[in-house]
């Protein structure tokens, strides 16, 4: 051997790829990974299997630098590898496609695909090239949507494809796919597999995490099985019987997982007749569901399954048709109508719509069940804890009552918590529950679900476990056919989310004495209602049953859009063009509100302006304008509103004082903006003290880093990516997440609250 060849051999790493040795992870006292040893070779696809809580997502997060291990070490191509952040992992050629999507809804597909690494040409963002590359990648995955479309307008399955496309453009040497097909249909899955095979041919390694055991043999070269944080088996071939894999995952025989269940009763509980969506998502749907039966709906992506159950739960509007529950026709104008009747929806996106991630598990279970917990007019901590413990035990939730719901999300505990809340809400009535494949199927959960559902039969459509398959195709009913009554399977349980049932999150079915979030028959006024937070809160007040006066600087398309949304809810509104710095204009606006809608009861002041000139270059007139609109404008608005409310002896005002500049916008100079908003907070507390004995409550909401049009501008993309990492949930709060706190503070649920400044931080809906 020549000296040159000897040197090359000496430099060659002992193992090309990723080695994992003794990796363990604990979250406080909870051990989620136990001394994992695993090798991942270039050009191979290794499947990592396990039920919820097995440690799959934790292991992938360690590899991708999202979390750091408590023990153990890794090497990458023979070199020590211990990434402290996803960016560091990516710089070494390792990327992760998250199970929970991390997209910016107000940005386009192309901007999301290239976020943090925007393409430039001549010192400018090359949008044409970004759009071209993004569309090419999306077409490979089977999504024919313009790259300029906003991600927030896409359905969950399409958003998942954008997440995959983003990862496939990273030029990585190792890609981790965490449940990539959970939201996809068969054709979309086939397209993804084509791309993974192409990457394998190029020498790219893949870690593939999935609950769909039947698809593993199609794409994987080897299989690793985890159970309770331990590596149970590594199979050198992917052609392992599904039955064997299932038993390795749960540690018991398949027969014990799926016990036989009684047949459903002959009487119908739910009858759906000729339902047609107002948005055109489905048409002429009819079926019935018997007592003790689980009825499934199948169809390809975009067939209208989600829209159908949302309509039955009162979330989406119907143009025609009828829903009967136990023979009684229902008027489903909003989610609380369905909940009061006994229909519970588990939304497909449990994090955005189904849980309060910064609240404890017991608080999540309690929300919507206050009438069941309260012995009288108060909810005691002992009663709440006892109620939550029973629900946790019955659903097998992985977590303790005092644990934050968001801390269990990595291993599937969040869907169990949402299920426990929905189960507690259920009282022998119909459930419109959504078992979305993106969440995966926990085999051990199947068995627990059967026990909790008291032997209910399952009709899981398109599955041999089903009793009566019903498929949806292009929004129409394809077929319905009786099958054998005995069945096995499971359904994830989640509850109405915080976005679509603002007043229903704590309210209640018929007979609940509290009805905490019901604003029916009340009149509200919202300033700044033509865009952003003010616009969404105005619509939220309409969803909660209020008639709304909409005020902005000018009567434009923004106000018209807000008014149209409120009209679609069956509520009244008027549009007011007024300058919030003019006391006379505001007095006239309040007078017109009371003349046309009725006595003013609630007000939200969200009008404001922002700019970012440096302090040393700021003109005095610019500073004064900011103070006039943001501080004086709120004072004059609250003054005019309070005068009317004082005449009636009661009322509630919420002032919006965004503190995003104070919290995270360190890259901008906003001294005058921050000063005006800080002034609003202190001024509101003083107002609260002055009016507390006269029936008027005044509170403040301070949005943290929020996805407003200002924060989602293309030039803010890099800053957005940096600052999102500092927020509790690693993302901006959506404008929708301001609605729940606003309705709460206005409603009777907060009748004892005044002078409070409520921070709604990034990615966290605070109640």
C-alpha angles and dihedrals in degrees: 000000000000121000089245092053091046091053090050091051091050091052094049111105118246090237128018107212135030125322122191118194127181094337112173134168135196130185103204107304093343115098110206101168128036120199101309119198116189140147124210115195130205114267096015133111114218118190118217112202134184142124124266109300094023092118101253098128092041091054092048090048090054092050091049095047095247092122131012123236122248090220141359135051142250136206128202117203089341096309126107110267123196109145115197095194140014089254091058091048090050091050086059091050101261121123136176131214102207123223087220107056119241103199134141104238096200093054127080126258091256093048090051093047092053100031111148092013105057115179114244136194123189091352093306132101108267099219094168092059092043090052092047095051094043093050091048091053093044091051089053087057092047100254113129100189126127112262088229092065116112113251091224090066093058127093121247095263092052091047088053089054090052089052090052093046090052091056095044090059093055096089088227127170093211124032125188115207110199107194092324096167098044092104096032133096126225098275093046090049091051090052091051092050089053089057093047090051089050090052091048090054088054091053097257114146121221135200108202120197118188145147091209098097094180093063097050095084090054096061112012129087095191136012131220118191123205127193126179091343095309129112102240102176144351116206118200090208130046095219094095117139112260090229091058092048092049092051092048090051096053104024097235140079121280091240090065091050097059112036118185113265131208121264119262119262118260097241121093118238100177126034121184116190127189095328115186124183119238087219093049095248093131139359140206097359117172131171142128133227122209128219112277093015133125109213120198132203120204134185143128122281109293095020092122102256096130093043091051096056091041089056092049087052093051096250100111125042125252126214095198144350137070138260118203125189114197089341095308117117114233130214103213107190096140139005095265090061089061094042093052088053091051102259114134124193122205103200122223094236101056095180099050097034109015110047145037096229097193092051125083124263091251092052091050091052091046095053107098092014100075092118090057094048102042115086090192130344095319133068110221121207092235093053091047092049093048092049092049094047091055091050092046092051094046093050097037092236113190100229146051126268093249094049118107112252091225092059093064098050098096093070103034101267092123093066089051091052091050088048092051090053092049091046091053090051091051117093107175092295132115120293122208093200126169119217099190115191092223088076094056130223119278108207094204088048089058091065094045091048091056091054095047094048090059095238097313115172120241129224101188106180120231090012129105087228089066128105099204120007118214117181130193120214123179089341095306132105110259104188146331121202132166117243137180110307096226114085144156133212141086145251129216115238124220133148139228109300133237094250105054101034104044096162094031098062090086101012130095164228124273111298097030106136094206105056085177103180101035110121095170115152094015128120122226134184122208124190117205088029095148098078148003122002095352092054094050094045090051090055090045090056088053089051088053090055104262129132108233137211108209117210129184139145092269137009102249142139091292093061090042090054092050091049091049091052092051092046089054087059091056093250129125126245141172128203119228125190108202142144109242090210091064115083091195094052091049093048089052091049092052091046091052091047092056092042095052104028107021139252112350111244106160136031136183118192109203102146114125147129134223140194135161112225115150115260094239092055098041118122117226089237091056092052091047093050091052092050092045095055102032101037110016090039092056091046094051092044093050090044093054092044094047093050089059093043093049089056088058095041098238144055146130130230129192119193119200113222109172112209098183090118092055094044107043116344093098089141091067132065105231105149094139093044093050092045092053093049094046087052090054091054095052093039090053091053090053091050090050091054092048096049103031092099093047101059099264122120122197123191136163133224116203110195113209120205101344133180095245120150089261094055095044098054112129092245088058095056097099093045090046092055092050097047096042088068089063095055119093095251098032094248142075117272111252121237087244090064090066092063101070095052091047094051090044094053092047096045133080089261087077097040089128095047123096135142092029126142107206115199114209102194130199112297094357127105106206121198 
